[in-house]
Amino acid sequence: MWHTATLLAEIARTLQADIQRAQADPARRQAEYEDLKGRVAYDVRVTWLDLTASDSSVKVAERNSAM
């Protein structure tokens, strides 16, 4: 049979675990968001560099065809 003190201690442990999980979730979500922002920024930079390189290639080709 459960004693009141034992039951209260078990409830307190369960609540504490629930609170810790709830507090950890926003931090995890924030880290995921920051990671996604970094990946998007990287993809934009790489795409910009590819576009710049392609533009340079087109300009060289246009100059060569004009000769």
Secondary structure, 3 states (H helix, E strand, C coil): CCCHHHHHHHHHHHHHHHHHHHHHHHHHHHHHHHHHHHHHHHHHHHHHHHHHHHHHHHHHHHHHHHC
